[in-house]
Amino acid sequence: MMSILIGNIFILIGALFLFLGALGLVRMPDVYNRIQAGTKAVTLGSLALLFGMSFLHPDWIPKLVLIALFILLTSPVGSSTIARAAYLTGLQPFTKEKKEKT
C-alpha cells in the first residue's frame, strides 16, 4: 500500500515537471532558453515518472532502468546538437535591448 502511494507521488511529480517543460517550450523567448526548458525539466520529469512506475510495477525495473539510461544518454546529446546548429546558423540569443532601426 505504501509503495503505491510513493509511486503515485513520483508519477505526479514527473507529470508536473513534464508539464512545466512543455510550458517552458512555449513561453521562452529563444531557442537557447527553450533547449534548457526542454532538456532539464523533461529529463527530470521522465526520470521521476519512471521511478514512480518502478514502485507500481517492480517487475518492470530492468526495462525502466534501460529507458532511464537511454534518456540520460540521448538528452544532452540532442540538446547540444540543437544548440550547435542554432549557433552555426547565426541565431542570436534574446536580449531585452531595443535595436535602433537604420
Residue, then its C-alpha position, 0 to 999 in steps of 0.5 A: m500500500m505504501s509503495i503505491l502511494i510513493g509511486n503515485i507521488f513520483i508519477l505526479i511529480g514527473a507529470l508536473f515537471l513534464f508539464l512545466g517543460a512543455l510550458g517552458l517550450v512555449r513561453m521562452p523567448d529563444v531557442y537557447n532558453r527553450i533547449q534548457a526548458g526542454t532538456k532539464a525539466v523533461t529529463l527530470g520529469s521522465l526520470a521521476l515518472l519512471f521511478g514512480m512506475s518502478f514502485l507500481h510495477p517492480d517487475w518492470i525495473p530492468k526495462l525502466v532502468l534501460i529507458a532511464l539510461f537511454i534518456l540520460l544518454t540521448s538528452p544532452v546529446g540532442s540538446s547540444t546538437i540543437a544548440r550547435a546548429a542554432y549557433l552555426t546558423g547565426l541565431q542570436p540569443f534574446t536580449k531585452e535591448k531595443k535595436e535602433k532601426t537604420 
